[in-house]
Amino acid sequence: MLDRIYMQMQAMQVLQRSQDVTADNLANINTPGFKGNKLFYRMVRENMNGQEIMKSVPMSQINLDQGILEPTGNVFDVAINGSGFFKVEQDDREYLTRDGRFSLNSDGFLVNSNGAKVLGESGPIQLSDLFQKNNETGGQNVLEIAKDGTLLINGESRDKLRIVNVEDPQMLIRQGSAYFTVKDEIALSEDGIGKVQQGYFEKGNVQPLNEMVDMMRTMQTFESQQRAMKTTDDMLSQVTSRLGRL
């Protein structure tokens, strides 16, 4: 009977973990470039009181499905249609992100909404030319971002967005809601990268309806496990009481 309580407790812990993942996904519905977590279960062997048992352990994996591309008309906003991550630098550390809401800071560096510098082929991208007037026309210089990430000012190539791909999602380590790192740099490649679209940003890929359905199912299962544990506990109390009378 103690084994039954243990198994019910384990089941409740798994369900709690599932609920935490769902809650985090829902909290980031409006986070640009957010990639939700997918929960799955792995069977492992465990020794309990000299007896080997099998139990399921909850594991999570980052869902790399494409989010909806939202048009903004802002020339600094860029989205990746397909696989790949932008590389940014913040506090002397490099991160991967799908959030392409960029802008220019006062020093002419291309930065994201957190102030991290966007990386190009030779380091942080600086486009201070955009602050200057076009000598030929007297108007503002024009920034274009090609499908491969090349940045052009008035048609002249200045730099190229550093975009990398991660083929194995299990190599990704989440760092907050919008950043990732990898366990090993060897996991990064430039193969199979999607197309860059200027004037767009990628919305999070969380499906609210699916997440709410999962949350309700998990809650119902958790409550049924609670009731089952209470029943088992009542039975154990009765057995203990009767044994005490003997």
C-alpha positions in Angstrom: 0.0 0.0 0.0 2.9 2.3 0.7 4.1 1.6 -2.9 0.7 2.7 -4.1 1.0 6.0 -2.3 4.5 6.5 -3.7 3.4 5.9 -7.2 0.5 8.3 -6.8 2.8 10.9 -5.4 5.2 10.5 -8.4 2.2 10.9 -10.7 1.2 14.1 -9.0 4.8 15.5 -9.3 4.8 14.7 -13.1 1.4 16.5 -13.5 2.7 19.5 -11.6 5.7 19.7 -13.9 3.4 19.5 -16.9 1.3 22.4 -15.4 4.4 24.5 -14.9 5.4 24.1 -18.6 1.9 25.0 -19.7 1.8 28.1 -17.5 5.1 29.3 -18.8 4.0 28.9 -22.4 0.8 30.8 -21.7 2.7 33.6 -19.9 4.8 34.2 -23.0 2.0 34.2 -25.6 2.8 37.8 -26.5 6.6 37.5 -26.3 8.1 38.1 -29.8 10.1 35.1 -31.1 9.2 33.0 -28.1 9.5 29.2 -28.6 7.3 27.2 -26.3 8.2 24.0 -24.5 6.9 20.6 -25.4 6.6 18.1 -22.5 7.3 14.4 -23.1 7.9 11.4 -20.8 10.8 9.0 -20.6 10.6 5.7 -18.8 13.5 5.0 -16.4 14.3 2.2 -14.0 14.5 2.8 -10.3 15.4 0.6 -7.3 12.8 0.8 -4.5 13.3 -1.3 -1.4 15.4 -3.8 -3.4 12.8 -4.0 -6.2 13.4 -2.6 -9.6 10.5 -0.5 -10.9 9.8 1.5 -14.0 8.6 5.1 -13.7 8.0 7.9 -16.2 10.0 11.1 -15.8 8.8 14.4 -17.4 11.2 15.9 -19.9 10.8 19.1 -21.8 12.0 20.1 -25.3 11.9 23.5 -27.0 9.3 23.6 -29.8 10.9 25.2 -32.9 7.7 25.4 -35.0 7.4 28.6 -37.0 5.5 31.5 -35.4 3.3 33.9 -37.4 5.2 36.7 -39.1 3.6 40.0 -38.2 4.1 43.0 -40.6 5.2 46.3 -38.9 6.5 48.4 -41.7 9.6 49.2 -39.6 12.8 48.8 -41.7 14.7 47.6 -38.6 12.3 44.8 -37.8 13.4 41.5 -39.3 12.0 37.9 -39.0 13.4 34.6 -40.1 10.9 32.6 -42.2 12.2 29.1 -41.6 15.0 27.7 -39.4 17.7 29.8 -37.8 18.5 32.2 -35.0 20.0 35.7 -34.9 23.1 36.1 -32.8 23.3 39.0 -30.3 25.8 40.0 -27.7 25.0 41.3 -24.2 27.3 41.7 -21.2 30.2 40.1 -23.2 28.1 36.9 -23.8 26.6 35.7 -27.1 23.0 34.5 -27.3 20.7 33.1 -29.9 17.2 34.7 -30.5 14.3 34.7 -32.8 13.2 38.2 -31.7 14.1 40.5 -34.6 12.7 43.8 -33.3 15.8 45.8 -33.9 16.7 49.5 -33.7 19.8 51.8 -33.8 21.2 53.1 -30.5 22.8 56.5 -30.1 26.2 55.1 -31.2 24.8 53.7 -34.4 24.9 50.0 -33.4 22.0 47.7 -34.3 20.5 46.5 -31.1 17.4 44.5 -29.9 14.7 45.6 -27.5 17.0 44.6 -24.5 19.9 46.7 -25.8 21.9 43.7 -26.9 24.1 44.3 -30.0 23.2 42.4 -33.1 26.1 40.5 -34.5 27.2 40.5 -38.1 30.0 38.7 -40.0 32.8 40.6 -38.2 31.1 41.5 -34.9 28.5 44.0 -33.7 26.8 45.7 -36.6 27.2 49.5 -36.8 25.2 51.6 -39.3 26.0 55.1 -38.2 25.7 56.2 -41.9 22.0 56.1 -41.4 22.2 59.2 -39.2 23.8 61.2 -42.1 22.1 62.8 -45.0 22.4 61.4 -48.4 24.8 63.8 -50.2 23.3 63.1 -53.6 19.7 63.5 -52.8 19.8 65.5 -49.6 17.4 62.9 -48.0 17.8 60.1 -45.5 19.9 57.1 -46.4 17.9 54.0 -47.2 18.4 50.7 -45.4 17.5 47.4 -47.1 17.9 43.9 -45.7 18.1 41.2 -48.2 16.6 37.7 -47.9 20.0 36.3 -46.9 20.5 38.9 -44.2 22.8 41.3 -46.1 22.4 44.9 -45.0 22.6 47.5 -47.7 22.6 51.3 -47.4 21.6 52.9 -50.7 22.2 49.6 -52.4 25.7 49.2 -51.1 26.5 46.1 -48.9 27.7 47.1 -45.4 27.4 43.9 -43.4 25.4 40.7 -43.0 23.3 39.4 -40.1 24.9 36.5 -38.3 22.3 33.8 -38.5 23.0 30.2 -37.4 20.9 27.0 -37.2 20.6 24.4 -34.5 19.5 21.1 -35.9 19.1 19.3 -32.6 16.6 21.2 -30.3 18.0 19.2 -27.3 21.2 21.2 -27.6 19.4 24.5 -26.8 19.4 25.9 -23.3 16.8 28.5 -22.6 18.0 31.8 -21.1 14.9 33.8 -20.2 12.0 34.1 -22.5 13.8 35.2 -25.7 17.4 34.0 -25.5 19.1 30.7 -26.0 22.6 29.3 -25.7 23.8 25.9 -26.8 25.6 23.2 -24.8 28.3 23.0 -27.5 29.2 25.4 -30.2 29.7 22.5 -32.6 25.8 22.2 -32.6 25.7 25.5 -34.6 25.8 25.5 -38.4 24.8 27.8 -41.3 23.0 25.0 -43.2 19.2 25.1 -43.8 18.7 28.6 -42.7 15.4 30.3 -43.6 14.8 33.6 -45.5 15.0 37.0 -43.7 12.0 39.2 -44.1 12.4 43.0 -43.5 9.5 44.9 -41.9 8.2 41.9 -40.0 8.7 40.2 -36.6 7.9 36.7 -35.5 5.2 36.2 -32.9 5.5 33.4 -30.3 4.5 30.0 -31.5 2.3 29.1 -28.5 -1.2 27.9 -29.4 -3.4 29.3 -26.6 -6.4 27.0 -27.2 -4.2 23.9 -27.1 -2.4 25.1 -24.0 -5.7 25.8 -22.2 -7.1 22.3 -23.1 -3.9 20.7 -21.8 -4.1 22.7 -18.6 -7.7 21.6 -17.9 -6.9 18.0 -18.6 -3.9 18.1 -16.3 -5.9 19.7 -13.5 -8.6 17.0 -13.8 -6.0 14.2 -13.7 -4.2 15.8 -10.8 -7.5 16.1 -8.8 -8.3 12.4 -9.5 -4.8 11.4 -8.2 -5.5 13.5 -5.1 -8.7 11.6 -4.5 -7.0 8.3 -5.1 -4.2 9.1 -2.6 -6.8 10.1 0.0 -8.6 6.8 -0.5 -5.3 4.9 -0.1 -4.4 6.9 3.0 -7.8 6.2 4.5 -7.4 2.4 3.8 -3.9 2.5 5.4 -5.3 4.3 8.5 -8.0 1.6 8.9 -5.5 -1.2 8.5 -3.2 0.4 11.1 -6.1 1.0 13.5 -7.2 -2.7 13.3 -3.7 -4.0 13.8 -3.4 -1.8 16.9 -6.3 -3.6 18.4 -4.8 -7.0 18.1 
